[in-house]
Amino acid sequence: MGSRSYTFNILHKDLHKKLHKEPLLPMSLILFAVILAYSFRLIGRGSFYPTLFSYLRSFIYIGLYAAWGISIRQRIVQKQVGQYLVGVSVLLILWFTFRSAKYFIFWQPVAIRYQWYLFYLPMLFVPMLALLIAMSLGKPDEYKLPKSVWLLSAVSGALLILVLTNDLHQLVFTFPKDADVWSDADHGYGVCYFAVIAWQVLCAVAALIFMLFKCRLKNGKHRYLPVIPFAISLAYLALNYVGTPWLKHLFGDVTAFQSLMYMLGFEACIACGYIHSNSRYADLFASSVGTSAEITDRDFNIRYAALNIEPISKETMRKAEKAPVTVDGGLTVHTMPIGGGYAVWTEDVSALLAIKEESECLAEELAERNEILRYEYRRESKRRKVEEQNRLFDLLQSATQKQINRISALTQEYRRISKSDTDRVKMLLAEIAVLCSYIKRRKHLTLLADRDCKVAVSELERAFSESLQTLKLLNVRNTLYVDSELSALSGKNAAAILDFYEEVIEADLENLTSVQISLANINGLRLSLNVCCEADLSIFSNKGNVLYEMDGDAGYQHLVFIIEGGAAV
């Protein structure tokens, strides 16, 4: 085990050395591209294929900014800042495209002049985006600038329109009145030109101030690094404006120098951590001590690993891909698929295993006691269950015993006359159906009333509807009205309402021809029944909460059942 750990530590150190070298590769490629472009610039100034090397120089810069923009989309965590930086890369590409078109593609004076005007698209918007990015530094990944920043875009857009329409007013650039061709070789400056320059400088200086302020809030020896490229850019603009002769000879034109400084400035912000990126895994894992995290490729080759991590074999990682694997020492290996590979980490469960072993011993000791208690509980539970079943059976039977007895009598009569009196048989079956419908619904209400539950009025409405549906077998006309404002009532009151209704219709079920039901809340909950039958229903008026009225002309008997304390809820 010691030999294996020693070998792993050596491989671990080599891995970290390799990972620390990886960030140097992109910077080396950038430096190589800049040196190659600068060399082409020096060669192109002579007589040896000047146009070819000028094209190659432009292609190098355009390819460099395109590759940088693609890498920005992959690296930047904060969505808003990423969008701004991609916008900067697009503007830098357009800047070099306009420059190449001006010097190498177009020869018409008007086209060349408008390519020159278009230089101010990136010159105005890149400093503005730099300001927006500087305002976003140090903010959370999901942070978004306030909507009021659109005013910055509006100012930049207005100034760009002034530049593009310069031929109409000459407020930005002025040209001699006797000039045959207007060009950037012979021009002056109008009042709006200074507004354009002032806006660029204002945005750049404001971006610098924001960066300096954010740098004060950061720690580290490189915290002022992002300021350097932007400060050099401002210095270049100042020297270019005063017409320093050696400036362009040594550093090239504004487009090449400024675009490169902007890119380096933003890269410095990313390198210092002001702009959050996902490209510093090596530093993250190199500073992680006491953790157990690793990043591997799809073949479980370690790409990133925390310091002092215990070695994990590839076989164990592959097994952990399906389910966590516990190895010697109480470590559980977990894996999780990520883009391009797996995240692997271990969890120390040795303490849990010890607790588990102790718990198993206690469980065995308590198992016998629990078995006795369970046996006693089962007996007591069974006894209580039987008692409860008997109680509910008695309760249900007492509520519907009258109907059960009548069904028994009707059944006996049915068996006696089933083959002799067909009409009477149909009548008997219809009466049995009415009684069964009541028994079904009454048993449900009995259980709800026993549990002291609220009953929805819709439940009572369905009970009435089912009963009326069976009454149609006896050719009984019926109507039902339930107040829509009623919602719920107690189970006791619901059972009382259904019992009264059933008692009324059973009073003369064979001669019943019509029944009308109305359930409403009129100064209390009331059930109104209009019944047409031969029996005298006035006997129900003996009850204290029943009102009776006879309609002699229509043959209807009107009963109102008032539920005491039964206001609907």
PEZIVEN-V276862 format. One record per backbone hydrogen bond with DSSP energy under -1.0 kcal/mol. CO is the residue of the C=O (numbers start at 1). NH is the residue of the N-H. If there is no record, write none. Layout:
[[CO,NH] [CO,NH]]
//
This chain:
[[1,5] [2,6] [3,7] [4,8] [5,9] [6,10] [7,11] [8,12] [9,13] [10,14] [11,15] [12,16] [13,17] [14,18] [15,19] [16,20] [17,21] [18,22] [21,24] [22,25] [24,28] [25,29] [26,30] [27,31] [28,32] [29,33] [30,34] [31,35] [32,36] [33,37] [34,38] [35,39] [36,40] [37,41] [38,42] [39,43] [40,44] [43,46] [47,49] [49,53] [50,54] [51,55] [52,56] [53,57] [54,58] [55,59] [56,60] [57,61] [58,62] [59,63] [60,64] [61,65] [62,66] [63,67] [64,68] [65,69] [66,70] [67,71] [68,72] [69,73] [70,74] [71,75] [72,76] [75,278] [78,82] [79,83] [80,84] [81,85] [82,86] [83,87] [84,88] [85,89] [86,90] [87,91] [88,92] [89,93] [90,94] [91,95] [92,96] [93,97] [94,98] [95,99] [96,100] [97,101] [98,102] [99,103] [100,104] [101,105] [101,106] [108,112] [109,113] [110,114] [111,115] [112,116] [113,117] [114,118] [116,119] [117,120] [118,121] [119,123] [120,124] [121,125] [122,126] [125,129] [126,130] [127,131] [128,132] [129,133] [130,134] [131,135] [136,139] [140,143] [146,149] [147,150] [148,151] [149,152] [150,154] [151,155] [152,156] [153,157] [154,158] [155,159] [156,160] [157,161] [158,162] [159,163] [160,164] [161,165] [163,166] [165,168] [166,170] [171,192] [172,190] [174,188] [176,179] [188,174] [192,196] [193,197] [194,198] [195,199] [196,200] [197,201] [198,202] [199,203] [200,204] [201,205] [202,206] [203,207] [204,208] [205,209] [206,210] [207,211] [208,212] [209,213] [210,214] [211,215] [212,216] [215,218] [220,223] [222,225] [225,228] [227,231] [228,232] [229,233] [230,234] [231,235] [232,236] [233,237] [234,238] [235,239] [236,240] [237,241] [238,242] [239,244] [246,250] [247,251] [248,252] [253,257] [254,258] [255,259] [256,260] [257,261] [258,262] [259,263] [260,264] [261,265] [262,266] [263,267] [264,268] [265,269] [266,270] [267,271] [268,272] [269,274] [269,275] [274,138] [276,77] [280,284] [281,285] [282,286] [283,287] [285,288] [288,307] [293,306] [294,344] [295,303] [295,304] [296,342] [297,300] [301,297] [304,295] [313,317] [314,318] [315,319] [316,320] [319,322] [319,323] [325,333] [327,330] [330,349] [331,327] [332,347] [333,325] [334,345] [336,343] [338,341] [341,338] [342,296] [343,336] [344,294] [345,334] [347,332] [349,353] [350,354] [351,355] [352,356] [353,357] [354,358] [355,359] [356,360] [357,361] [358,362] [359,363] [360,364] [361,365] [362,366] [363,367] [366,370] [367,371] [368,372] [369,373] [370,374] [371,375] [372,376] [373,377] [374,378] [375,379] [376,380] [377,381] [378,382] [379,383] [380,384] [381,385] [382,386] [383,387] [384,388] [385,389] [386,390] [387,391] [388,392] [389,393] [390,394] [391,395] [392,396] [393,397] [394,398] [395,399] [396,400] [397,401] [400,404] [401,405] [402,406] [403,407] [404,408] [405,409] [406,410] [407,411] [408,412] [409,413] [410,414] [411,415] [412,416] [413,417] [414,418] [417,420] [417,421] [421,425] [422,426] [423,427] [424,428] [425,429] [426,430] [427,431] [428,432] [429,433] [430,434] [431,435] [432,436] [433,437] [434,438] [435,439] [436,440] [437,441] [438,442] [439,443] [440,444] [441,445] [442,446] [443,447] [444,448] [445,449] [446,450] [447,451] [448,453] [453,491] [455,489] [456,459] [456,460] [457,461] [458,462] [459,463] [460,464] [461,465] [462,466] [463,467] [464,468] [465,469] [466,470] [467,471] [468,472] [470,473] [471,474] [471,476] [472,475] [477,515] [479,517] [481,519] [483,486] [487,457] [488,569] [489,455] [490,494] [491,495] [492,496] [493,497] [494,498] [495,499] [496,500] [497,501] [498,502] [499,503] [500,504] [501,505] [502,506] [513,477] [514,532] [515,479] [516,530] [517,481] [518,528] [519,483] [520,526] [524,522] [525,563] [526,520] [527,561] [528,518] [529,559] [530,516] [531,557] [532,513] [532,514] [537,540] [538,541] [539,542] [540,543] [543,546] [545,562] [547,560] [549,558] [551,555] [556,551] [557,531] [558,549] [559,529] [560,547] [561,527] [563,566]]
//
